[in-house]
Amino acid sequence: MPDSTTDLMRRASEVRARHESELMAHSGVVGVGIGFRQRSGAITEEIAIVVMVVAKRPLPDLEPGEVLPSELEGVPVDVVETGRIESW
């Protein structure tokens, strides 16, 4: 029987909590959360750890240490360009 959305969100949240500090240490990362993965601008039903960045850069322009993982502990990672996030 497949996991429920609630179970998947809980698991993704636990994995995010374990890896948040290492993700936030990457240059350009402004936030980390849980949400639905986006593909070609469309929101899917796949639960993912969402890493928000100021600007996405092409993979060939990144140094090996700058590349974010595509998954963590089996949970997909989705990198989303948000620009700078500032509080008022």
FILUMKOL-400418 format. One record per residue: residue number from 1; residue in one letter; x, y, z of N, C-alpha, C, O, CB in turn. Coordinates in Angstrom, 1 decimal, padded with zeros to 4 digits, always signed. Glycine has a CB too. Layout:
N
+-----+----+--------+--------+--------+--------+--------+--------+--------+--------+--------+--------+--------+--------+--------+--------+--------+
|   i | aa |   n.xx |   n.yy |   n.zz |  ca.xx |  ca.yy |  ca.zz |   c.xx |   c.yy |   c.zz |   o.xx |   o.yy |   o.zz |  cb.xx |  cb.yy |  cb.zz |
+-----+----+--------+--------+--------+--------+--------+--------+--------+--------+--------+--------+--------+--------+--------+--------+--------+
| NUM |  a |      X |      Y |      Z |      X |      Y |      Z |      X |      Y |      Z |      X |      Y |      Z |      X |      Y |      Z |
...
+-----+----+--------+--------+--------+--------+--------+--------+--------+--------+--------+--------+--------+--------+--------+--------+--------+
//
This chain:
88
+-----+----+--------+--------+--------+--------+--------+--------+--------+--------+--------+--------+--------+--------+--------+--------+--------+
|   i | aa |   n.xx |   n.yy |   n.zz |  ca.xx |  ca.yy |  ca.zz |   c.xx |   c.yy |   c.zz |   o.xx |   o.yy |   o.zz |  cb.xx |  cb.yy |  cb.zz |
+-----+----+--------+--------+--------+--------+--------+--------+--------+--------+--------+--------+--------+--------+--------+--------+--------+
|   1 |  m | +000.8 | -001.2 | +000.0 | +000.0 | +000.0 | +000.0 | +000.9 | +001.2 | +000.0 | +001.8 | +001.3 | +000.8 | -001.0 | +000.0 | +001.2 |
|   2 |  p | +000.7 | +002.2 | -000.9 | +001.5 | +003.4 | -001.0 | +001.3 | +004.3 | +000.2 | +000.3 | +004.3 | +000.9 | +001.2 | +004.2 | -002.3 |
|   3 |  d | +002.4 | +005.0 | +000.5 | +002.4 | +006.0 | +001.7 | +001.4 | +007.1 | +001.4 | +001.2 | +007.5 | +000.2 | +003.8 | +006.6 | +001.9 |
|   4 |  s | +000.7 | +007.6 | +002.4 | -000.2 | +008.7 | +002.3 | +000.6 | +010.0 | +002.1 | +001.8 | +010.0 | +002.4 | -001.2 | +008.8 | +003.5 |
|   5 |  t | -000.1 | +011.0 | +001.6 | +000.6 | +012.3 | +001.4 | +001.1 | +012.8 | +002.8 | +002.2 | +013.4 | +002.8 | -000.4 | +013.3 | +000.8 |
|   6 |  t | +000.3 | +012.6 | +003.8 | +000.7 | +013.0 | +005.2 | +002.0 | +012.3 | +005.6 | +002.9 | +012.9 | +006.1 | -000.4 | +012.7 | +006.2 |
|   7 |  d | +002.1 | +011.0 | +005.3 | +003.3 | +010.2 | +005.7 | +004.5 | +010.7 | +004.9 | +005.6 | +010.9 | +005.4 | +003.1 | +008.7 | +005.4 |
|   8 |  l | +004.3 | +011.0 | +003.6 | +005.4 | +011.5 | +002.8 | +005.9 | +012.9 | +003.2 | +007.1 | +013.1 | +003.2 | +005.0 | +011.5 | +001.3 |
|   9 |  m | +004.9 | +013.7 | +003.6 | +005.3 | +015.1 | +004.1 | +006.0 | +015.0 | +005.4 | +007.0 | +015.7 | +005.6 | +004.0 | +015.9 | +004.2 |
|  10 |  r | +005.6 | +014.1 | +006.2 | +006.3 | +013.9 | +007.5 | +007.7 | +013.4 | +007.3 | +008.7 | +014.0 | +007.9 | +005.5 | +012.9 | +008.4 |
|  11 |  r | +007.9 | +012.4 | +006.4 | +009.2 | +011.9 | +006.1 | +010.1 | +013.0 | +005.5 | +011.3 | +013.2 | +005.9 | +009.2 | +010.7 | +005.2 |
|  12 |  a | +009.6 | +013.7 | +004.6 | +010.3 | +014.8 | +003.9 | +010.7 | +015.9 | +004.9 | +011.8 | +016.4 | +004.9 | +009.5 | +015.4 | +002.8 |
|  13 |  s | +009.8 | +016.2 | +005.8 | +010.1 | +017.2 | +006.9 | +011.2 | +016.7 | +007.8 | +012.1 | +017.5 | +008.2 | +008.9 | +017.5 | +007.7 |
|  14 |  e | +011.2 | +015.4 | +008.2 | +012.3 | +014.9 | +009.0 | +013.6 | +014.9 | +008.3 | +014.7 | +015.3 | +008.9 | +012.0 | +013.4 | +009.4 |
|  15 |  v | +013.7 | +014.6 | +007.0 | +014.9 | +014.6 | +006.2 | +015.4 | +016.0 | +006.1 | +016.6 | +016.3 | +006.2 | +014.7 | +013.9 | +004.8 |
|  16 |  r | +014.4 | +017.0 | +005.8 | +014.8 | +018.4 | +005.7 | +015.5 | +018.9 | +006.9 | +016.5 | +019.6 | +006.9 | +013.6 | +019.2 | +005.3 |
|  17 |  a | +014.9 | +018.5 | +008.1 | +015.5 | +019.0 | +009.3 | +016.9 | +018.5 | +009.5 | +017.7 | +019.2 | +010.1 | +014.6 | +018.5 | +010.5 |
|  18 |  r | +017.2 | +017.3 | +009.1 | +018.5 | +016.7 | +009.3 | +019.5 | +017.4 | +008.3 | +020.7 | +017.4 | +008.7 | +018.5 | +015.2 | +009.0 |
|  19 |  h | +019.1 | +017.9 | +007.2 | +020.0 | +018.4 | +006.2 | +019.9 | +019.9 | +006.0 | +020.6 | +020.5 | +005.1 | +019.7 | +017.7 | +004.9 |
|  20 |  e | +019.0 | +020.6 | +006.7 | +018.8 | +022.0 | +006.4 | +020.1 | +022.9 | +006.5 | +020.3 | +023.7 | +005.7 | +017.8 | +022.6 | +007.3 |
|  21 |  s | +020.8 | +022.7 | +007.6 | +022.0 | +023.5 | +007.7 | +023.0 | +023.3 | +006.6 | +023.7 | +024.3 | +006.2 | +022.7 | +023.2 | +009.1 |
|  22 |  e | +023.2 | +022.1 | +006.1 | +024.2 | +021.9 | +005.0 | +023.6 | +022.5 | +003.7 | +024.4 | +023.0 | +002.9 | +024.4 | +020.4 | +004.9 |
|  23 |  l | +022.3 | +022.5 | +003.5 | +021.8 | +023.1 | +002.3 | +021.9 | +024.6 | +002.4 | +022.2 | +025.2 | +001.4 | +020.3 | +022.7 | +002.2 |
|  24 |  m | +021.6 | +025.2 | +003.5 | +021.7 | +026.6 | +003.7 | +023.1 | +027.1 | +003.6 | +023.3 | +028.3 | +003.3 | +021.1 | +027.0 | +005.1 |
|  25 |  a | +024.1 | +026.3 | +003.8 | +025.5 | +026.7 | +003.7 | +025.9 | +026.9 | +002.2 | +026.9 | +027.5 | +002.0 | +026.4 | +025.7 | +004.3 |
|  26 |  h | +025.1 | +026.4 | +001.2 | +025.5 | +026.6 | -000.2 | +025.2 | +028.1 | -000.6 | +024.3 | +028.7 | -000.2 | +024.6 | +025.7 | -001.1 |
|  27 |  s | +026.2 | +028.6 | -001.4 | +026.1 | +029.9 | -001.9 | +024.8 | +030.1 | -002.7 | +024.4 | +029.3 | -003.5 | +027.3 | +030.3 | -002.7 |
|  28 |  g | +024.1 | +031.2 | -002.4 | +022.8 | +031.5 | -003.1 | +021.6 | +030.9 | -002.6 | +020.5 | +031.3 | -003.0 | +023.0 | +031.1 | -004.5 |
|  29 |  v | +021.7 | +030.0 | -001.6 | +020.5 | +029.4 | -001.0 | +019.9 | +030.4 | +000.0 | +020.6 | +030.9 | +000.9 | +020.8 | +028.0 | -000.3 |
|  30 |  v | +018.6 | +030.6 | -000.1 | +017.9 | +031.6 | +000.8 | +016.8 | +030.9 | +001.6 | +016.2 | +031.6 | +002.5 | +017.3 | +032.7 | +000.0 |
|  31 |  g | +016.5 | +029.7 | +001.4 | +015.5 | +029.0 | +002.2 | +015.4 | +027.5 | +001.8 | +015.8 | +027.1 | +000.7 | +014.2 | +029.7 | +002.0 |
|  32 |  v | +014.8 | +026.8 | +002.8 | +014.6 | +025.3 | +002.5 | +013.3 | +025.0 | +003.1 | +013.0 | +025.4 | +004.3 | +015.8 | +024.4 | +003.2 |
|  33 |  g | +012.4 | +024.3 | +002.4 | +011.1 | +023.9 | +002.9 | +010.7 | +022.6 | +002.3 | +011.5 | +021.8 | +001.7 | +010.1 | +025.0 | +002.5 |
|  34 |  i | +009.4 | +022.3 | +002.4 | +008.8 | +021.1 | +001.9 | +007.6 | +021.5 | +001.0 | +006.9 | +022.5 | +001.3 | +008.3 | +020.1 | +003.0 |
|  35 |  g | +007.5 | +020.9 | -000.2 | +006.4 | +021.2 | -001.1 | +006.3 | +020.3 | -002.2 | +006.9 | +019.2 | -002.2 | +006.6 | +022.6 | -001.6 |
|  36 |  f | +005.5 | +020.6 | -003.2 | +005.3 | +019.8 | -004.4 | +006.4 | +020.2 | -005.4 | +006.6 | +021.4 | -005.7 | +003.9 | +019.9 | -004.9 |
|  37 |  r | +007.0 | +019.2 | -006.0 | +008.0 | +019.4 | -007.0 | +007.5 | +020.1 | -008.2 | +006.3 | +019.8 | -008.6 | +008.7 | +018.1 | -007.4 |
|  38 |  q | +008.3 | +021.0 | -008.8 | +007.9 | +021.6 | -010.1 | +008.7 | +021.0 | -011.2 | +009.9 | +020.7 | -011.1 | +008.1 | +023.1 | -010.0 |
|  39 |  r | +008.0 | +020.8 | -012.4 | +008.7 | +020.3 | -013.6 | +008.2 | +021.2 | -014.7 | +007.1 | +021.3 | -015.0 | +008.3 | +018.8 | -013.9 |
|  40 |  s | +009.2 | +021.8 | -015.4 | +008.9 | +022.7 | -016.5 | +007.8 | +023.7 | -016.1 | +006.9 | +024.0 | -016.9 | +008.4 | +021.9 | -017.7 |
|  41 |  g | +007.9 | +024.3 | -014.9 | +007.0 | +025.3 | -014.5 | +005.6 | +024.8 | -014.0 | +004.9 | +025.6 | -013.5 | +006.7 | +026.2 | -015.6 |
|  42 |  a | +005.4 | +023.5 | -014.1 | +004.1 | +022.9 | -013.6 | +004.3 | +022.2 | -012.3 | +005.3 | +021.5 | -012.1 | +003.5 | +022.0 | -014.6 |
|  43 |  i | +003.4 | +022.4 | -011.4 | +003.5 | +021.8 | -010.1 | +003.0 | +020.3 | -010.2 | +001.9 | +020.1 | -010.8 | +002.6 | +022.5 | -009.0 |
|  44 |  t | +003.8 | +019.4 | -009.7 | +003.4 | +018.0 | -009.8 | +002.9 | +017.5 | -008.4 | +002.7 | +018.3 | -007.5 | +004.7 | +017.1 | -010.1 |
|  45 |  e | +002.5 | +016.3 | -008.3 | +002.0 | +015.7 | -007.0 | +003.1 | +015.1 | -006.2 | +002.9 | +014.5 | -005.2 | +000.9 | +014.7 | -007.3 |
|  46 |  e | +004.4 | +015.2 | -006.7 | +005.5 | +014.6 | -006.0 | +006.0 | +015.5 | -004.8 | +006.3 | +016.7 | -005.1 | +006.7 | +014.4 | -007.0 |
|  47 |  i | +006.1 | +015.0 | -003.6 | +006.6 | +015.7 | -002.5 | +008.1 | +015.8 | -002.6 | +008.7 | +014.9 | -002.9 | +006.1 | +015.0 | -001.1 |
|  48 |  a | +008.6 | +017.0 | -002.2 | +010.0 | +017.2 | -002.4 | +010.5 | +018.2 | -001.3 | +009.7 | +019.0 | -000.7 | +010.4 | +017.7 | -003.8 |
|  49 |  i | +011.8 | +018.1 | -001.0 | +012.5 | +019.2 | -000.3 | +012.7 | +020.3 | -001.3 | +013.4 | +020.1 | -002.3 | +013.8 | +018.7 | +000.4 |
|  50 |  v | +012.2 | +021.5 | -001.0 | +012.3 | +022.6 | -001.9 | +013.5 | +023.5 | -001.4 | +013.4 | +024.0 | -000.3 | +011.0 | +023.4 | -002.0 |
|  51 |  v | +014.5 | +023.7 | -002.2 | +015.6 | +024.6 | -001.9 | +015.4 | +025.8 | -002.7 | +015.4 | +025.8 | -004.0 | +017.0 | +023.9 | -002.2 |
|  52 |  m | +015.3 | +026.9 | -002.1 | +015.0 | +028.2 | -002.7 | +016.4 | +028.9 | -002.9 | +017.2 | +029.1 | -002.0 | +014.1 | +029.1 | -001.9 |
|  53 |  v | +016.6 | +029.4 | -004.1 | +017.9 | +030.0 | -004.5 | +017.6 | +031.4 | -005.1 | +016.6 | +031.6 | -005.6 | +018.8 | +029.2 | -005.4 |
|  54 |  v | +018.6 | +032.3 | -004.9 | +018.5 | +033.6 | -005.5 | +018.4 | +033.5 | -007.0 | +017.5 | +034.1 | -007.6 | +019.7 | +034.5 | -005.1 |
|  55 |  a | +019.2 | +032.7 | -007.6 | +019.2 | +032.5 | -009.1 | +019.7 | +031.1 | -009.4 | +020.7 | +030.7 | -008.8 | +020.1 | +033.6 | -009.8 |
|  56 |  k | +019.1 | +030.5 | -010.3 | +019.5 | +029.2 | -010.8 | +020.6 | +029.4 | -011.8 | +020.6 | +030.3 | -012.6 | +018.4 | +028.3 | -011.4 |
|  57 |  r | +021.7 | +028.6 | -011.7 | +022.8 | +028.7 | -012.7 | +022.9 | +027.3 | -013.4 | +022.6 | +026.3 | -012.8 | +024.1 | +029.1 | -012.0 |
|  58 |  p | +023.3 | +027.4 | -014.7 | +023.5 | +026.1 | -015.4 | +024.6 | +025.2 | -014.7 | +025.5 | +025.7 | -014.1 | +024.0 | +026.4 | -016.8 |
|  59 |  l | +024.3 | +023.9 | -014.7 | +025.2 | +023.0 | -014.0 | +026.7 | +023.2 | -014.4 | +027.5 | +023.1 | -013.6 | +024.8 | +021.6 | -014.4 |
|  60 |  p | +027.0 | +023.4 | -015.7 | +028.4 | +023.6 | -016.1 | +029.1 | +024.8 | -015.5 | +030.3 | +024.8 | -015.4 | +028.5 | +023.7 | -017.6 |
|  61 |  d | +028.3 | +025.8 | -015.0 | +028.8 | +027.0 | -014.4 | +029.1 | +026.8 | -012.9 | +029.7 | +027.6 | -012.2 | +027.9 | +028.1 | -014.5 |
|  62 |  l | +028.7 | +025.6 | -012.3 | +028.9 | +025.4 | -010.9 | +030.2 | +024.6 | -010.6 | +030.5 | +023.7 | -011.4 | +027.7 | +024.6 | -010.3 |
|  63 |  e | +030.8 | +024.9 | -009.5 | +031.9 | +024.2 | -009.0 | +031.3 | +022.9 | -008.4 | +030.2 | +022.9 | -007.9 | +032.8 | +025.0 | -008.0 |
|  64 |  p | +032.1 | +021.8 | -008.3 | +031.6 | +020.6 | -007.7 | +030.9 | +020.8 | -006.3 | +029.9 | +020.1 | -006.0 | +032.7 | +019.5 | -007.6 |
|  65 |  g | +031.5 | +021.6 | -005.5 | +031.0 | +021.8 | -004.1 | +029.7 | +022.7 | -004.1 | +029.1 | +022.8 | -003.1 | +032.0 | +022.4 | -003.3 |
|  66 |  e | +029.4 | +023.3 | -005.2 | +028.2 | +024.1 | -005.3 | +026.9 | +023.4 | -005.7 | +025.8 | +023.9 | -005.6 | +028.4 | +025.3 | -006.2 |
|  67 |  v | +027.1 | +022.2 | -006.3 | +026.0 | +021.4 | -006.8 | +025.1 | +020.9 | -005.7 | +025.6 | +020.2 | -004.8 | +026.5 | +020.3 | -007.7 |
|  68 |  l | +023.8 | +021.2 | -005.7 | +022.9 | +020.7 | -004.7 | +022.5 | +019.3 | -005.1 | +022.5 | +018.9 | -006.2 | +021.7 | +021.6 | -004.6 |
|  69 |  p | +022.2 | +018.4 | -004.1 | +021.9 | +017.0 | -004.3 | +020.5 | +017.0 | -005.0 | +019.6 | +017.8 | -004.8 | +021.8 | +016.2 | -003.0 |
|  70 |  s | +020.3 | +015.9 | -005.8 | +019.0 | +015.7 | -006.5 | +018.0 | +015.0 | -005.5 | +016.8 | +015.0 | -005.8 | +019.2 | +015.0 | -007.8 |
|  71 |  e | +018.6 | +014.4 | -004.5 | +017.7 | +013.7 | -003.5 | +018.5 | +013.6 | -002.2 | +019.8 | +013.6 | -002.2 | +017.2 | +012.3 | -004.0 |
|  72 |  l | +017.8 | +013.5 | -001.1 | +018.4 | +013.3 | +000.2 | +017.6 | +012.2 | +000.9 | +016.4 | +012.3 | +001.1 | +018.4 | +014.6 | +001.1 |
|  73 |  e | +018.3 | +011.1 | +001.2 | +017.7 | +010.0 | +001.9 | +016.5 | +009.5 | +001.2 | +015.5 | +009.1 | +001.8 | +017.4 | +010.3 | +003.3 |
|  74 |  g | +016.5 | +009.5 | -000.2 | +015.4 | +009.0 | -001.0 | +014.3 | +010.0 | -001.2 | +013.4 | +009.8 | -001.9 | +014.8 | +007.8 | -000.3 |
|  75 |  v | +014.4 | +011.2 | -000.6 | +013.4 | +012.3 | -000.9 | +014.0 | +013.2 | -002.0 | +015.1 | +013.7 | -001.9 | +013.1 | +013.1 | +000.5 |
|  76 |  p | +013.2 | +013.5 | -003.0 | +013.7 | +014.3 | -004.1 | +013.9 | +015.8 | -003.6 | +013.3 | +016.2 | -002.7 | +012.6 | +014.4 | -005.2 |
|  77 |  v | +014.9 | +016.4 | -004.2 | +015.2 | +017.8 | -003.9 | +014.9 | +018.6 | -005.2 | +015.3 | +018.3 | -006.3 | +016.7 | +018.0 | -003.5 |
|  78 |  d | +014.1 | +019.7 | -005.0 | +013.7 | +020.6 | -006.1 | +014.3 | +021.9 | -005.8 | +014.1 | +022.5 | -004.8 | +012.1 | +020.7 | -006.2 |
|  79 |  v | +015.1 | +022.5 | -006.8 | +015.7 | +023.8 | -006.6 | +014.8 | +024.8 | -007.4 | +014.5 | +024.6 | -008.5 | +017.2 | +023.8 | -007.2 |
|  80 |  v | +014.4 | +025.8 | -006.6 | +013.5 | +026.8 | -007.2 | +014.1 | +028.2 | -007.0 | +014.5 | +028.6 | -006.0 | +012.1 | +026.7 | -006.4 |
|  81 |  e | +014.1 | +028.9 | -008.1 | +014.6 | +030.3 | -008.1 | +013.5 | +031.2 | -007.5 | +012.4 | +031.3 | -008.0 | +015.0 | +030.8 | -009.5 |
|  82 |  t | +013.9 | +031.9 | -006.5 | +013.0 | +032.9 | -005.8 | +013.5 | +034.3 | -005.8 | +012.7 | +035.2 | -005.5 | +012.7 | +032.4 | -004.4 |
|  83 |  g | +014.7 | +034.5 | -006.1 | +015.3 | +035.8 | -005.9 | +015.6 | +036.0 | -004.4 | +015.5 | +035.0 | -003.6 | +014.4 | +036.9 | -006.3 |
|  84 |  r | +016.0 | +037.2 | -004.0 | +016.3 | +037.4 | -002.6 | +015.1 | +037.5 | -001.8 | +014.0 | +038.0 | -002.3 | +017.1 | +038.8 | -002.4 |
|  85 |  i | +015.1 | +036.9 | -000.6 | +014.0 | +037.0 | +000.3 | +014.4 | +037.9 | +001.5 | +015.4 | +037.6 | +002.2 | +013.6 | +035.5 | +000.8 |
|  86 |  e | +013.6 | +038.9 | +001.7 | +013.9 | +039.9 | +002.7 | +012.7 | +040.1 | +003.6 | +011.5 | +040.0 | +003.2 | +014.3 | +041.3 | +002.1 |
|  87 |  s | +013.0 | +040.3 | +004.9 | +011.9 | +040.6 | +005.8 | +011.7 | +042.1 | +005.9 | +012.6 | +042.9 | +005.6 | +012.2 | +040.0 | +007.2 |
|  88 |  w | +010.5 | +042.6 | +006.2 | +010.2 | +044.0 | +006.3 | +010.3 | +044.5 | +007.7 | +010.1 | +045.7 | +008.0 | +008.9 | +044.3 | +005.7 |
+-----+----+--------+--------+--------+--------+--------+--------+--------+--------+--------+--------+--------+--------+--------+--------+--------+
//
